[in-house]
Amino acid sequence: MAPTVALARRFAAALLAAVLLACAPPVLAQDTGPANRLFVQAMQLLRQADQTYDIAEESRLLKDADKLLTEVITKYPDSALAVQLVTNQFVGDFDFFEFRSRIRALVCNEPQTSLCFLHRIGELLPPVETPITTARWDWLSLAVGYQQLGDTGRAKEIIAPFVSAVRRGAVADSSGQDLFVARALSLMGQIPLALEITRQIADCSTRVYNLSDIGKAALWKGDAAAAASLAEEANKYASANRCTWELGLVAQALLRAGREPEARTLFLNTVETQFSKFRETKADCCPPELAVAAAEMGEPNLALGLLRTVQDENPWTIPAVLGRLARRGETALTLAYAEEVPDVDVRGEAFAELIEAALKRNERAVAEDLYRRLGRLVEEAQGRRPGLLAQRAKTQRLMYADDRWRQTFMAAIGAAERASNFVRRDIGAPLLAALVKIETGLPMLD
């Protein structure tokens, strides 16, 4: 944690403690005894944990100490000691905040587990500034990861402050609208809450994007009726509010809902309109989602043509478009395009999408050839590109019915930990997306 962030946390904790103590009723002297006794017992366990070389024994002692400290808070909330712990103050030289971080790190006693991976990725993420004033897809993705891997308590702990900030109107982009919180909630199964937030947003892009993505999440959970209803809601909202830039998203949502003729008509009309505007004004040609929609509609030449116009500003579209085309059987065309992608990390992700598509089409030989190509990229990078290693791990999970991917993914996190601050700042979300895809078979949202 950066010194300024730590100091700010300490100052806020001290201020909160002063307020709580000022407002609390007087505490009788005899009430402090049991809390202090539990605290002393916890410190004794902590010292024992610091003196043992046995990992299992250390873990047991630390967890027992944590139970005692939790008991101080829950059974004696009126005590000054409980206030100090809740507000993360030092008690003597004991730092409760660091202690809880140490407790969370116990998952890495088994270093190749996915919960350990999540913990280490969380340590890579730049800290959240408080009060929260901007959405953070990296931290929201971490919450999704914990939810998907079964630690719902940690997931709620991470996302709750963002939800609170959205409700206060604090998390916003330049147009004053929420960006990511509703979409993260939908991936965590909180679709009613995601819709409650979304339907308060008037911005075309955010409203339609959220409705489309919430519908996609509903479909992944097997709720086709909800996906169809949300596709229709997005269509009506876009029409009523003249959301022309977002029609590619609407077309995709309608297609997923099984309304292909309507989706195709909307898509073709949108393409014609966008190109007409481009020819007249020479402004931005097309939204990147239109290229993705073209791939989903099975229009390879149009999809690649649109992709060329949007990929520089939106590199995420390259694997998204190529993967969708490859799943429709466009193997040679997509491979040739992927080979020409200059960014090595994006090319690696594109290869991973093509491998998955080949396996779904029962084209094992094609998948193995692509896997070798991805392997060469990894070898040429000499272990210095964590994103490439994560894609390699993702494809290993698809190719082989064993856990070899865990060693590769651990290497990806290690590479990220050794990387520059610039790489560390941006690598968290891609690592989380790869891990969620590996463990659940479902991607994060584009």
C-alpha positions in Angstrom: 0.0 0.0 0.0 1.4 3.4 -0.9 2.4 5.5 2.2 -0.1 8.3 1.4 -2.9 5.8 1.2 -1.9 4.2 4.4 -1.6 7.5 6.2 -5.0 8.5 4.8 -6.5 5.2 6.1 -5.0 5.8 9.5 -6.3 9.4 9.7 -9.8 8.3 8.7 -9.7 5.4 11.2 -8.6 7.7 14.0 -11.3 10.3 13.1 -14.0 7.6 13.0 -12.9 6.2 16.3 -13.1 9.6 17.9 -16.6 10.0 16.7 -17.7 6.6 17.8 -16.2 7.1 21.3 -17.7 10.5 21.6 -21.2 9.2 20.7 -21.0 6.0 22.7 -22.5 5.7 26.2 -20.0 5.4 29.1 -18.5 2.0 29.4 -18.2 0.4 32.8 -14.7 -0.6 33.8 -15.6 -4.2 34.4 -16.9 -4.5 30.8 -13.4 -4.0 29.3 -11.9 -7.0 31.1 -13.3 -9.8 28.9 -12.4 -7.9 25.7 -8.9 -7.3 26.9 -8.5 -10.9 28.0 -9.5 -12.1 24.5 -7.1 -9.7 22.9 -4.2 -10.9 25.1 -5.0 -14.5 24.2 -5.0 -13.6 20.5 -1.6 -11.9 20.9 -0.2 -14.9 22.5 -1.4 -17.1 19.7 0.1 -14.6 17.2 3.5 -14.8 18.9 3.4 -18.6 18.8 2.5 -18.4 15.0 5.5 -16.2 14.5 7.8 -18.7 16.2 6.8 -21.9 14.3 8.3 -23.3 11.1 5.3 -25.5 10.5 2.9 -24.0 7.9 -0.1 -25.9 9.1 0.5 -25.0 12.7 1.0 -21.3 11.8 -2.2 -21.3 9.8 -4.1 -22.9 12.8 -2.7 -20.4 15.3 -3.5 -17.4 13.1 -7.0 -18.5 12.5 -7.6 -19.1 16.2 -6.3 -15.6 16.9 -8.6 -14.2 14.2 -11.6 -15.9 15.9 -10.7 -14.3 19.2 -10.4 -10.8 17.7 -13.7 -11.3 15.9 -15.2 -12.2 19.2 -14.0 -9.0 20.7 -15.8 -7.1 18.0 -19.0 -9.1 18.0 -19.4 -9.7 21.8 -18.0 -6.4 23.1 -18.8 -3.8 20.5 -19.1 -1.0 23.1 -15.5 -1.5 24.2 -12.7 0.9 23.2 -10.7 -2.1 21.9 -13.5 -3.2 19.6 -13.7 0.4 18.2 -9.9 0.3 17.6 -10.1 -3.0 15.8 -13.2 -2.1 13.6 -11.5 1.2 12.5 -8.2 -0.6 11.8 -6.2 1.4 14.3 -2.9 0.2 15.9 -3.4 -1.4 19.3 0.1 -0.9 20.8 2.2 -2.2 17.9 -0.5 -4.5 16.6 -1.8 -3.6 13.2 -5.2 -5.3 12.7 -5.4 -4.3 9.0 -2.1 -6.0 8.3 -3.2 -9.0 10.4 -6.4 -9.4 8.3 -4.3 -9.2 5.1 -2.1 -12.0 6.6 -5.1 -14.1 7.3 -6.3 -13.7 3.7 -2.9 -14.7 2.5 -3.2 -18.1 4.2 -4.9 -19.3 1.0 -1.4 -19.3 -0.5 -0.2 -22.1 1.7 -1.4 -24.0 -1.3 0.1 -21.8 -4.0 -1.5 -23.3 -7.1 -5.1 -23.0 -5.9 -7.4 -20.5 -7.7 -8.1 -18.7 -4.4 -4.4 -18.1 -4.0 -4.3 -16.8 -7.6 -7.1 -14.4 -6.7 -5.3 -13.2 -3.6 -2.0 -12.5 -5.5 -3.9 -10.7 -8.3 -5.6 -8.6 -5.7 -2.2 -7.6 -4.4 -1.2 -6.4 -7.9 -4.2 -4.0 -8.2 -3.7 -0.3 -7.6 -5.5 0.5 -4.4 -9.0 1.9 -4.5 -9.0 5.6 -3.5 -11.6 6.6 -1.0 -14.1 8.1 -1.2 -14.9 6.1 -4.3 -15.5 8.5 -7.2 -14.8 6.2 -10.2 -15.7 2.7 -11.3 -12.8 0.2 -11.3 -13.3 -2.8 -13.6 -10.2 -4.5 -12.1 -11.6 -4.5 -8.6 -15.1 -5.3 -9.8 -13.6 -8.2 -11.7 -11.9 -9.4 -8.6 -15.3 -9.4 -6.8 -16.7 -11.4 -9.7 -13.8 -13.9 -9.4 -14.3 -14.4 -5.7 -18.1 -14.9 -6.2 -17.5 -17.4 -9.0 -15.0 -19.4 -6.9 -17.1 -19.6 -3.8 -15.9 -16.9 -1.5 -19.1 -14.8 -1.5 -18.1 -12.9 1.7 -15.0 -11.5 0.1 -16.9 -10.7 -3.1 -19.5 -8.7 -1.2 -16.7 -6.9 0.8 -15.1 -5.7 -2.4 -18.2 -4.7 -4.4 -20.4 -3.2 -1.6 -18.5 0.1 -1.4 -18.9 0.5 -5.2 -22.7 -0.2 -5.0 -23.0 2.3 -2.2 -21.1 4.9 -4.3 -23.4 4.3 -7.3 -26.4 4.8 -5.1 -25.0 8.1 -3.9 -24.3 9.1 -7.5 -20.6 9.2 -6.9 -19.3 6.7 -9.5 -19.5 8.3 -12.9 -17.9 8.7 -16.3 -17.6 12.1 -18.0 -21.3 12.1 -18.9 -22.3 11.5 -15.3 -23.3 7.8 -15.6 -22.3 4.6 -14.0 -20.1 2.4 -16.1 -19.3 -1.0 -14.7 -21.1 -1.7 -11.4 -24.3 -3.1 -12.8 -22.5 -5.3 -15.2 -20.4 -6.8 -12.4 -23.5 -7.4 -10.3 -25.1 -9.3 -13.2 -22.1 -11.7 -13.4 -22.5 -12.2 -9.6 -26.1 -13.3 -10.0 -27.5 -10.0 -8.7 -29.6 -9.3 -11.8 -32.5 -7.4 -10.0 -30.1 -5.0 -8.4 -28.2 -4.6 -11.6 -31.4 -3.7 -13.4 -32.4 -1.3 -10.6 -29.2 0.6 -11.1 -29.4 0.4 -14.9 -32.9 1.8 -15.2 -31.9 4.9 -13.5 -29.4 5.7 -16.2 -30.4 8.0 -19.1 -27.2 7.8 -21.1 -27.7 5.8 -24.3 -24.4 4.0 -24.3 -24.4 2.9 -20.7 -28.1 2.0 -20.6 -28.1 -0.1 -23.7 -24.7 -1.7 -22.9 -25.9 -2.7 -19.4 -29.2 -4.1 -20.7 -27.3 -6.1 -23.4 -24.7 -7.5 -20.9 -27.3 -8.2 -18.2 -29.2 -10.2 -20.8 -26.1 -12.1 -21.8 -25.4 -12.9 -18.1 -29.0 -14.1 -17.7 -28.6 -16.4 -20.8 -25.4 -17.9 -19.4 -27.4 -18.8 -16.3 -30.0 -20.5 -18.5 -32.7 -17.8 -18.2 -33.6 -17.4 -21.9 -36.9 -15.6 -21.1 -35.1 -12.8 -19.2 -32.5 -12.5 -22.0 -35.3 -12.1 -24.5 -37.1 -9.5 -22.4 -34.0 -7.5 -21.9 -33.2 -7.6 -25.6 -36.6 -6.1 -26.3 -36.2 -3.5 -23.6 -32.9 -2.5 -25.1 -34.4 -2.3 -28.5 -37.3 -0.1 -27.4 -35.1 2.2 -25.4 -32.7 2.7 -28.3 -35.5 3.4 -30.7 -37.3 5.8 -28.3 -34.1 7.7 -27.5 -32.4 7.6 -30.9 -29.4 5.6 -29.6 -28.0 5.0 -33.1 -24.4 4.3 -32.1 -25.6 1.4 -29.9 -27.6 -0.5 -32.4 -24.9 -3.0 -33.0 -25.4 -4.0 -29.4 -29.1 -4.2 -29.8 -28.7 -6.4 -32.9 -26.5 -8.8 -30.9 -29.0 -9.0 -28.1 -31.9 -9.7 -30.4 -29.8 -12.4 -32.1 -29.0 -14.1 -28.8 -32.7 -14.0 -28.0 -33.5 -16.0 -31.1 -35.0 -13.1 -33.1 -32.6 -13.5 -36.1 -34.7 -11.9 -38.9 -35.3 -8.8 -36.8 -31.7 -8.7 -35.7 -30.3 -9.0 -39.2 -32.6 -6.3 -40.6 -31.6 -3.9 -37.8 -27.9 -4.7 -38.4 -28.0 -4.2 -42.2 -29.9 -0.9 -41.8 -27.4 0.3 -39.2 -24.4 -0.6 -41.4 -25.8 1.4 -44.3 -26.6 4.4 -42.1 -23.2 4.4 -40.5 -21.3 4.1 -43.8 -23.5 6.8 -45.3 -22.6 9.2 -42.4 -19.0 8.3 -42.8 -18.9 9.1 -46.5 -20.7 12.4 -45.9 -18.9 13.7 -42.8 -15.6 11.7 -42.7 -16.2 11.3 -38.9 -15.8 8.1 -37.0 -17.0 5.3 -39.2 -18.6 2.8 -36.9 -19.0 1.6 -33.3 -16.8 -1.4 -32.5 -19.8 -3.4 -31.5 -21.0 -3.3 -35.1 -17.9 -5.4 -36.1 -18.7 -7.9 -33.4 -22.4 -8.0 -34.6 -21.2 -8.6 -38.2 -19.2 -11.6 -37.0 -22.2 -13.0 -35.0 -24.4 -12.5 -38.1 -22.0 -14.6 -40.2 -20.8 -11.8 -42.5 -17.0 -12.4 -42.5 -16.0 -9.9 -45.2 -18.0 -7.2 -43.6 -16.9 -8.1 -40.1 -13.2 -7.9 -41.1 -13.7 -4.7 -43.0 -15.4 -3.1 -40.0 -12.7 -4.6 -37.7 -9.9 -2.8 -39.7 -11.6 0.5 -39.1 -12.1 0.1 -35.3 -9.3 -2.1 -34.1 -6.7 0.5 -33.4 -8.8 2.3 -30.9 -10.5 -0.9 -29.7 -8.0 -3.7 -29.7 -10.4 -5.9 -27.7 -12.5 -6.3 -30.9 -9.8 -8.4 -32.6 -10.1 -11.6 -30.6 -13.9 -11.0 -30.1 -14.5 -10.8 -33.9 -12.0 -13.5 -34.9 -13.3 -15.9 -32.3 -16.9 -15.5 -33.4 -16.0 -16.0 -37.1 -13.9 -19.0 -36.3 -16.8 -20.7 -34.5 -18.7 -20.3 -37.8 -16.0 -22.2 -39.6 -13.9 -19.3 -41.0 -10.6 -21.0 -40.0 -8.2 -20.0 -42.7 -9.4 -16.4 -43.0 -9.3 -15.7 -39.2 -5.8 -17.4 -38.9 -4.4 -15.2 -41.6 -5.8 -12.1 -40.0 -4.5 -13.1 -36.5 -1.0 -13.7 -37.8 -0.9 -10.1 -38.9 -1.9 -8.6 -35.6 1.1 -6.5 -34.5 0.5 -6.5 -30.7 1.8 -9.8 -29.4 -0.6 -9.9 -26.4 -3.6 -9.3 -28.6 -2.4 -11.9 -31.2 -2.0 -14.4 -28.3 -5.5 -13.8 -27.2 -6.8 -14.1 -30.8 -5.0 -17.5 -31.0 -6.6 -18.6 -27.8 -10.0 -17.7 -29.2 -9.3 -19.7 -32.4 -8.1 -22.7 -30.4 -11.4 -22.7 -28.5 -13.4 -22.4 -31.7 -11.4 -25.3 -33.3 -12.1 -27.6 -30.4 -15.8 -26.7 -30.4 -15.8 -27.7 -34.1 -14.0 -31.0 -33.3 -10.9 -29.8 -35.3 -8.2 -31.1 -33.0 -5.4 -30.9 -35.5 -6.2 -27.2 -36.1 -6.3 -26.6 -32.4 -2.9 -28.3 -31.9 -1.3 -26.2 -34.7 -2.7 -23.0 -33.1 -1.5 -24.1 -29.7 2.0 -24.5 -31.1 1.9 -21.0 -32.6 0.8 -19.6 -29.2 3.6 -21.6 -27.6 6.2 -19.9 -29.8 4.9 -16.5 -28.8 5.3 -17.5 -25.2 8.8 -18.8 -25.7 9.9 -15.7 -27.7 8.7 -13.5 -24.8 10.9 -15.4 -22.4 8.4 -15.3 -19.6 8.1 -11.5 -19.6 4.5 -11.3 -20.8 2.0 -12.3 -18.2 -0.9 -11.8 -20.6 0.5 -14.3 -23.0 1.2 -16.8 -20.2 -2.4 -16.4 -19.0 -3.7 -17.2 -22.5 -1.4 -20.2 -22.7 -2.9 -21.4 -19.3 -6.4 -20.9 -20.7 -5.7 -23.0 -23.7 -4.1 -25.7 -21.7 -7.3 -26.0 -19.7 -9.2 -26.5 -22.9 -6.7 -28.9 -24.5 -5.8 -31.2 -21.6 -7.8 -32.9 -18.9 -5.3 -32.2 -16.1 -4.0 -29.3 -14.0 -0.9 -28.3 -16.0 -2.5 -24.9 -16.6 -2.0 -24.0 -12.9 1.8 -24.0 -13.2 1.5 -21.7 -16.3 -1.0 -19.4 -14.6 1.2 -19.2 -11.5 4.1 -18.2 -13.9 1.8 -15.5 -15.4 1.2 -14.0 -11.9 4.9 -14.2 -11.1 5.7 -12.4 -14.4 3.2 -9.7 -13.5 4.7 -9.3 -10.0 8.2 -8.8 -11.5 6.9 -6.4 -14.2 7.0 -2.6 -14.3 4.4 -0.5 -12.5 2.9 0.3 -15.9 2.3 -3.4 -16.6 1.1 -4.2 -13.1 -1.4 -1.4 -13.3 -3.2 -2.8 -16.3 -2.7 -6.6 -16.0 -5.1 -7.4 -13.2 -8.3 -7.4 -15.2 -6.9 -9.6 -18.1 -5.6 -12.1 -15.5 -8.9 -12.2 -13.8 -10.8 -12.7 -17.1 -8.6 -15.6 -18.0 -9.0 -17.2 -14.5 -12.8 -16.9 -14.5 -12.9 -18.4 -18.0 -10.7 -21.3 -17.0 -12.7 -22.1 -13.9 -16.3 -21.5 -15.1 -16.1 -21.9 -18.9 -17.7 -18.5 -19.3 -15.9 -15.2 -20.1 -16.0 -11.9 -18.4 -18.0 -9.4 -20.4 -16.3 -7.8 -23.4 
